[in-house]
């Protein structure tokens, strides 16, 4: 029976106690802490090996423990070897006495591993505290006999043993049920078996896979089932099902429940964000403001043993019920559960975001992971956002004006330095309105780092100050900015820009091409599976998502293609022609929605164009039109969609690429047609042109990468609203002359190419062709 765990997780589980307290105390673990860490490691010569990996296998009561991690340093001396544990701090070094048991614990484990592997009678440990102020340090040193280290390590394992037996029992039962698990449906849909086999084979061969699978194939179960089967074949330890929306997470949970009903025993967790799962009146993670934070670590192990021992699928309701029972923080509880879950459903952020990823899994990879990336077309813009950050000069100026000159003298000094840097760079570059360069602008980096030091001192000492929250947020944002800088590579740009409307100067790190940083994350998994109904053109997605060497699978539409038709009206919707064609587009919409009574979506390239057409339309026609508001919350969105039932007659004007373009399932007669006005190109902007220039330099068609491909993806998403089930029938009506060009037709998904466009430039054309479709003439012709 095998249990794998990191040294850090073992120590935290056995030795943790007390409160959750996220109030700012000694927050040197952030970017300055990392730099202080590195500064100490660089001081040593060639006899110092930093980030030294160690691993141990120990058998206790038929349980084999595989425990591993990285020591901060291994030092070779004349008389032996020393394990170095480094802790960065913003406290005065004179206040530190070197008695923190947790700080010694990891080093003692590493010392035992090394001594055992090298037959040493004793090992020395140095516990080095380094100041983030000036990188000065204080070192505590102690020598330990081998037997003492062994006794300490075995005491940890024995303390962990009972919980380990629960884990081993769960894994054994899981693997047995997986071996007996069959596909949960009597028959595979068209293309479904092919997809499931491709996913399993990719995991087996340690390959990445892109699957362009039209709606209706059953993508979720087709990835979940083979991934779970790979776990039973000892190919996979943990599966991450990554989503960008709650609706996708719910579908993944539904698939796990289906397999559970088929006999599967598995520990599955759906991670909910801290803001949504918090049980306190306000998200304040400290023992003063939150009763769940007070004494959390004294109770959490009991909660963890209980929920892992008794629950299989752990969602929001399950986690919060145990959190209430044991009076622990539900967010921290679910993060602990994740260490022992087999199947984790979570947002992209928990794997890819440099500021919020699950460090317990990805800083020290000890398991074999599979990443299932649902609706992976969304990862392009999401990853660009994750690796981008911006500051304005106004933020630093306003903060300077708010602070008392005498009390905040040092902080104000550095705030002014940063403000001056904005002014200097604006004078040099900003008058161009948008200046960019491939390399970092070092002026900001150095001054941000200098500001962090007095900020840390203030935040430790001045909890009750009226400006505390503003300065705390600034501190965290600077750290986020500097964290992103660590990933700065090809495809990143430093930008100085000026907003004339708000009279603000911006300094930004812009991730234009995330392929390199994403590619490095995939290496932490055995296999990454990308799947979506809109991965056309696939060459674009494989390149920009950093997975060009992936296997590729394109699947046919699983439903009868005679159930939909593609119409095209060759009107120009280019920006320069839009006003001239308002009347013609209004008339085309009216012909469309009155061709058959039912529900229709009309997608517009922008909200302003939607309003222009709406004003013309309502002045000429009696049809009742509902329109998408500019800002709609989740409740308003659901209310909007509830208006569309099988008996209603509704026409909605909505925005292409907006909330109604994706994740909307209006099955059957709830939606019988979508008109898509324009090819969906993003508006011309400096940022879009930067993307264009970047890919031009790489020898690609930059215009396509910046404008054409993202636009087409929005079109495919909108078109996908029409046919959601095997009995659905409807019209996809494309309005733009470019849709009929060779370039665009060459990029269509497989089922569009086989279907072809029916050109309806005249009113009589549309009337004739739409009647033929609804009367089933096309069906007869194609039989």
N, C-alpha and C positions, 0 to 999 in steps of 0.2 A: 504494500500500500504506500503510495507516494504522495508527499506534500511538498510543494515548492513555494518558497516565500523569500522576500528580500530581508536582509539584515535590518534595514530601517523599519519595515512593517512588523517584524518580529519584536523588536525593542518597543515600538509604539504600542503594540497590543498588550504586552506583558507589563510594562512599567508606567504607562500613562495614568494620570490621576488629576483631579482638580477641575477647574472651570475652562470653558471656552472664553477667551478674552482677546478680541480683535482690536481693542483700543490700542492706540499707538504707544508702544513702550520702546522696545529695542528692536526696531524694524530693519536691522542691518542685513536681513536675509535677501533683500531686494538687490537692485542692480549694483549699488555701491558695495554691498556685502560680497557679491560675486567678484568684483574688481579687487577688493581687499584680499580675498581668498587667493586670487591669482598672483597678487603682488608678493605674498609670502612664499608661494610655491616657486616663484622665479628667483628668490633670494638664494635658494639652495643650488648646489652645483650638480654635477653629473651623478653623484651618489644618491640623488633624490629622484624617486619615480613617482610622479603625481598621478592621481586617479587610478590607483592600482587595483585591478580586479581580483577578487578572491571568491572561492566557492568551496562548500563543504557538504559532504554527505554523511549523515549519522542515522543509525537505526535504533529506535526505542520502541519496545512493545509492538513489534511487527509494523511499525510506521517508519518509512524512510523519509527523512527530512533532507531536502535539497535547499540549502540556504546560501545566498550569494549577494554580493554588493561590491562597492568600490571604496577603498580607503582613500582619504585625501592625499596621503603620501606614505611611501615606504623608504626609509632612510637606511643606507648601509654604512655602518661604522666599523672601526677596527675590531671591536670586540663583539659584534653582533648586528642585529637589525632592530629598527624602531618603527612602530606604526605611528603616524602623525595624524591627529584629528584637529581640524581647524574650525574655529568658530569666530565669525566676525561680529563686532558689537559696536554700538554707539555709546555705551557706558564708559565711565572712567575706568581705565585698567586697574587702578588702585583699589577699586571697589570689588574686584573679582577675586574670589578665594580658591577657585579650582575644585570645589566640592560637589558640583552638579553631577549626580549619578547618571543621568541620561546622557550627558556629554561623554562620559567615560565608557558607557555601555557598548556603543558601536565599535569603538576602538578595541575593546577587550575581545569582542567576537572576531574581529579581523586578526588580532594578535594570536588568538587561539588557532585560527585557520592556518596562518602562516607557520606557526611553530609546529603544528601537526604535520604539515606537508614537508617540512624541512628538518624534522627530528631535532628540534631545539628544546633545551631544558627550560629556557626562560625567554621572555620578550620584554622590551621596554616600550612604553607608550608616552608620547608627548601630546599634551592637550594645549594647543596654541590658540590664544585669543588675540585677534588682530583688530585694531581700532580703524573704523572707516574714516575717521578724521584725518589721520596722517599715516596710516598703515604701520604704526608702531605696534609692538606685540609684547605679550607676556606669556611665558611658557611654563607649564607644570609638567613634571616628569616623574614617572614611577615605573619600577620594574616588577614584573609578575612571574612567578614560577608557573611552569606549564600546568601543573595540577590545579593551581588556583584558577587559571583561565578556563580549564576544562570544566571545573566544578561550576563556575559562573555560567558557562554556555549551556551545560546540561540542565541547570536550574531553569533557564529560560525555556528550553524545549519541554521540560516536564510540566511547566506552568501552561504551556501552549498545547500539551498533549491531548487533554480531553476534548478541546475544541477541534483539534486536528482529526480526532477519530470521527467526529461528526462530519467533517469535510471529506474524509476518505470514504466513509459510508455513502455519502451523497454521490461522490464521483463513481463509485462502484455501481450503484443503482442506476445512475445516469447512463453509464456505458452499456449496461445490460439492456436497458429499455431502448436505447438507440439501435442496438443490433437487431431488435425485433420490430423496429419502426418501419412502416411502409408509407408510401405517399398517401396523403389523407383523402384523396378523391379517387373515385372508381376509375375515371378516365382522365388522361392529360388533355388539356386544350391544345389546339394547334400551336406548335412552337414551344410549348411549355416543357416537355420532356427534353427537347434539344437544349433549352436554356439551363435546366437543372443539371444535366450531364456536363455541360460546358463549365458551370460553376464548380462542380466537384472536381473535374479534371484539372482546372486551374489551381485549385488548392493542393491537389495531389502533386502537381508539377512545380509548385511554388511560383506560379505565374500570376500576373495581373490580367484582368479581363474587362473589356468594354462590351456592354450589351445594349443595343438599340432595339427596344422591344415595344411595339405599339400597345396602346391601351387595350386591356382585356386579356392579355396573355396570363396574367397572374404573377407579376414579377416578384412580389414580396415572398410568397410561399416558394417560388422557384429559386430563390436565393437562400432563404432560411432553411428549408429542408436539406439540401445537399451540404450546407455548412455544418448543420447539426450532425449529419451522418459522418462528416469528416472528423468530428470530435470523437465519435465512437470508434473510429479507426485509428485513434491516437495520432492524428495529423494536426490537431488544433487543441489549444487549451482554453481559449477565450475568443468569443465572437463579439465584435462591436458593430451594431446596426446603427449607422449614422444618418441623421435626418436634418432637414432644414426647417421643418414645420411639424406642429403637433399632430396634424392629420396623418402624416406619414408614420409617426411614432405609434399612433393608435392602430394603424394597419399592421405594423410589425408585432405589436402585442396580440392582436387578433390571431395572427398566424401561429404564435407560440401557444396560445390557448387551444387552437385547433389541433396542434400536435400533441398537446397534453391530453386532450380528449381521446387521442389515438393511442395513449399509453406512455407517452414520453414523460420522464421525470427529469427536470432540469431546473437549475436556479437562474431565473431571468429577472432582470431589474430594468425598470424604466426610470431614468434620472430626470427629475424635475428641477428647474432652476431654483436658486435660493429664494428669490423674491416671491415665487409662486407657492413654494412649499412651507415657507416660514409660518410657525404657529403663534408667534408673538404678534402683538398689536403693531409693532414697527420692527423693521429689520435692523436690530442693534445687537450685535453678537458679543455681549459682555455680561458678566454675572450681576451687574447692577440693574440693567435694563431688561434682561431676559431671564425668566426662571428656568428655561430649558438650557441655558448656557451655564448656569450655576451648578457646579458639581457634575457636569456632563460626563467627564472622563471617569468619574467614579462609578457610573451606572451603565455606560455605553456597552461594555463587554457583555453584560448580562442581556441587554437588549439584542445585541448582535447574535449571541448564542441562541437566543429564543427564536428570532426571526429566521435565521439560517437553518435552524433545526426543524422548523415547523411549516415554513412557507415555501412555495415553489415560484410563483410569479408575483413579483413585488412591484406594485405600481404605486401611484400617489396615495390611494386610500389605505393600502396595506402599510406603507412606510409611516404615514402619519399616525395610524392607529397604534403602532408599536412605540413611536416617539412619545405619544401622549401617555401610554401605559408606563413607560420608564422615565418620563420627564427628561428626555434628551432632545438635542437639536435634530430635526428630521433631515436637514440637508447634510450635516456631518454624518448622520447615521447611514444615509444612502451612499455616501462616498465610501464609508467603511464596508458596506455590503458589496460594493462593486469589486472589492479585492477578492471576494469569494464567490461571485456570480459567474456563471458560465456564459451568459448571453446578456449583453448590456445594450440597451437602446438609449441613445443620447444624441444631443445636437452635435453638429460638425465641430463646434468650438472645443469640445472636450478632448478631441484628438489633434486638431490643427491649429487652434489659436495660441500664439506664443505666450499670451498672458493668462490663459485660463485652462490650458490642457491638463490632463490628469497625470501629474508628475509621478505619482506612485506606480504608474505603468510604463511611462515612456522615458524617464530619466535613467532607469536601470531596467532594461528589458530582460526578463527571465522566463517569460512564457511565449508560446507560439500564438500569434494573433491572426485573426481574419477580419478585414474591414469590409463591410457591406455598405456602399455609399448610395443611398436612395436618392432619386431625382438629382443625379450627380451633375447635371447641367448647371444647377444652382451653385455648385462649389466654385465656379469661376469668379463671380462677383463677390461671393462671401469671403473667399480667400484674399481677394484684393483688399477688401475692407479690413480683414484681420491683420494684415501686414502693412497697413497704412495708418498714419496719424498726423494731426495738424495742430498747430498753435497759432494764435493771432497776437499781434503786438498789443492790442487793446486789453487782453487779459492781464498782461504784466503791468501795463500802465495803470489800470484800474486798481490792481492790488497794491501798487506803490502808493497811490493816493489814499487808500483806505487805512494804511498802517501808520502808526505813530512813529515819527522820525527817530525819537530818542530811544524808544523801547525796542524797535526792530531795526536798529542801525545796520547790522551786517546783512540781514535779509534784504533790506531796501537797496543796499549797495549792489547786490548781485541782480536784483530785479531790474534796476536801472541799467546795469551792464547788458542784460538781455534785451531790454527795450532799445538801447542804443544800437545793438547789433542788428535789430530789425530795421532801424532807420538807415544804417550804413549800407545794408544789403539792398534795401529798397532804392536808395540813391544810386547804387551801382547797377542793379538789375531790374528792380521792380517797376520802373517806369515803362518797361516793355510789357507790363501787365502780367506776363506769364513767362518767367525764366526757369529753366530746368537744367540740371546737369546730372551725369551718371554717378559721380562720386559724392560722398557725404560732404555737407558743409560743416567743417570741423569747428567753426566759430561757436556754433550753438552747443555742440556736444560738450565742449570744455566748460562753458558757462553754466549749463544745466547741472553738470556734476558739481561745480563749485557751490551752486545754490542749495543742492541737496544736503550738504553737511550742516549749515546753520538751521535749515528747516528741520532736520532730524532732532537737533538739540532742542529747538523750540517745541516740537510736537511731543517730546518726552516730558517736558517740564511745564507746559502751559495748557493743560487740558480744559481749563475754564475760560480761556480767552475768547472774546466775541468773534474773532476772525479765525478761530481754530478750524472749523469745517472747510472754509475756503482754502486755507493753506494745506490742510490734509489732502483735499482733492487735487490741488496743484502738485503736491508731492507724489501722489500715486500716478497722476498723468505723466509726469516727467519720467517716472520709472517705467511706465508702459512704453513711452516713446523710446527710451534708451534700450529697453528690451527688444523692441522691433529693430533697432539699429544693429543688434547682434546678428540678425538674420539678413542684413543688407547684403545683397549680392547682385549679379546680373539680372536685370529686369526691374530693379528699384531705381527711383530717381529722387533727387532733392529738388524741391520746387519753391520758388519765391513768387508770390502772386499778389495782386492788389485788387481789392473789391471796391470799385468806384461808388457803388450804391451806399455801402456801409462805412466807407472810408477806413478799411482795415487792411493791414498787411498780413499775409499768411505765410507761414513756413511749414512745409509738408514733407513727410516721407511718403512717396506714392509707390505702391507696388503695382506695376503695370503688367508684369509677366510673372505669375506666381509659380511657374513650372518647376523651378529649381528647389524652392523651399518645400513644395508639396512632395516632390520626388524623394527628398530625404526622409520625409515622414513615412512614405510607403515602405521604406526599407525596414521599418520597425515591425512590419507584419509579414507573415508567411505569404499572404495573398491579399490583394485588394480588388474587389469587384465593383465596377462602376455600372450603374444601370439606370435607364430612363427611357421614356417614350420619345424624347426629343434630343437625341445625340447626333443629329445630322447638321452639317457634314462632320463625320467622325474624325477626319484628319485635324479639324480645328480643335476638337475637345481633347484628343490624345496629346496634341502638342502643348496646348495652353495649360493642361492639368498635369503636365510633366510625366506622361506615361506612354510615350510613343512606341515603346517596345512591347506593349500589351497585346494580348490576343484580342480579336475582334469578332463580334457576332451580330449580324443584322437579321432580324426575324420578320416574317410576313405578318400582316394583320390577321388575328385569329378569327375574326368575324367575316361574314359574307360581304365582300367588297361591293356588292350590288346594293347594299343598304345605305351607301352614301354617294354623293356626286360632288365633283369639284367644278364650280362655275367661275369664270373669270370675265370681269368687265375691264376693258383696256382704257381706263381713264388714268391720267397722270395725277398722282398725289404728291409729287415732289413739292417741296416747300414753295417754290416760285409759282406753281400752278394751282395751289390749293384754293385760293379765293375765286379763281375763274371757274372752278368746277363744283362749287358748293351746290348750285341748283341741280346739276346732273346727279350728284351723289344723293341728294335728298330724294330725287325721283326714283333712283335705283333702290334705295331703302324702302320706299313706299311700295314699289312693285314687289319687292322681296317679301315683306311682312304680310302683304295681303294676298299672296299667291296661295296660301293655305292657312287656315286659322290655327294658331298655336303660339308657342313661346319662342322668342328670338333674342339673340345677343348681337349687338352691333358694336364692333371694336374700333376705336379711334386711336390714331398715333399719339395724341396728346389731349389733355383736358381742354385746352383753349380751342382746339379744332372741334372737339365734341360740342362745345358751347356754340361755336359758329354754325355748325350744321343744325343743332337743335333749334336755334332761333329761326333759321330759315324754314326748317321742317314744320314747326308748330304754327307758323304763319300761313302755311299753304295746305296742311293736311289735318284732318280731324283725329287722327290716331292718338291714343293716349300713350305717352312715352314716359318711362321712369329712367332717371339718370343716376349714375354713380356720383356720390358726393366726393369732394376732394379729400376729405379726411373722414374715414369710417373706422370705428372700432370693431372688435370682434362681435359684439352683441348686435350692432347695426348691420354688419355684414350678413349674419344669420337671418335677421329679420328681412333683409332685402331678398335673400334667396328663397325664403319661405313663400314669397308671392308666386313662385313658379311651381305650380302643380299640374297634374295631367289634364285638368279641365280648364285651366286659366288661359287667357289670351293676353300675353304680355310681351312688350318689346322694351329692352333695356339698352341704353347707350352707356357703354363702359369703356375703360381705357386699356389699350393693348399693353400687356406687360404688368398690369395692375392686379389687384386682389382677386378679380374674377377670371383671370386668364389661366390660373393654375389651381389644382386641388379642388375644383368644383365638380361635383358629380350630380348632374340633373338627368337621372336615368329615364329612359322611355320617352314619353311625350312631354316631359318637363322642359325639354329643349329640342326643337326640331330644326334649328338652323342658326348658323353664325356667319355674319358678314365681317370680313377683316379688311379694313380700309388702310391701305399703304403696306409697304414691305417691312414696316416696324423698325426702321433704322433709328438709333438714338439721335438726339439733336446734336448738331455740330457744336463742339466745345473744345477748349484748350486741352482738357484731359483726354478726350477722344482722339484728338490730333496727336497727342503725345503717344498714345497706344499705336496709332497708325505709323508714326515715324519710327517707333521701336521695332515693329515687325518688318517695316521696309528695310531697315538696316540688317535684319536677319535674313534678308533675301525672300521674304514672304510678301504676299499682297497685303500691305498694311491696312488699306481701306477695308478689305474684307474682314480682317481680324477685329477692326475697330467698329465698323458700322454694319456691314452686310450680314455676317454670321450671327451676331447678337440679335439683329433685327429678325432674321429668319427664325431663330429659336423662339422668339415671342409669338411669331405667326403660328408655328407648329403647336405651341402650347394652347393658344386660343382655339385653333381648329380642333384640337383634341377634346374640347368640351362637348362636341356634338355626339360622337359615338362612344358611349361608355359601357354598353352591354350588347349581348348578341342579338337582342330584339330591337335595339335602337335603329332609327332610320332618320336621315336628315341631310341638309344641304350645307356645304361649306362654300361660301361665296367670297372670292378674292377680288378686291377692287384695286387694281394698279396694272399698268401696261407691262411693268417689269416681270410680273409673274409668268408671262408667256415667253420670256426671252430664253435663249439657250442656256445662258449662264445660270439662271435661277432654276430652270427645269432640271439641270444637271445635278443640282444640290438637293433635290427633293428626296424625302424618305422613300423607301422601297415601295410601299403600298400606294403612294401618290404617283410614282412613275408608272406603275402598272395601270393605274386608273386613268391618268391623263386629264387635261383641262377641257372643258366645254366653253367655248367663247360665246358670250351673250352681250354683244355690244349694242344691240337694238332691243327695244321693249318687246317686240314680237319674238325675238330670239329667246329671251328669258321666259316669256309666257309659254311658248311652245315646249321648250326643254324642261321646264319645271313641271308642267302638266304630265309630260312623258315619264318623268321620274316618279311622281306621286302615284301615277296610274299603273306603274310597274312595267312600262314598255321597255325600259332599259334592261330589266331583269329578263324579260322574254328574249331580247336581242342577244343577251350574253349567255343564255342557256345553250 
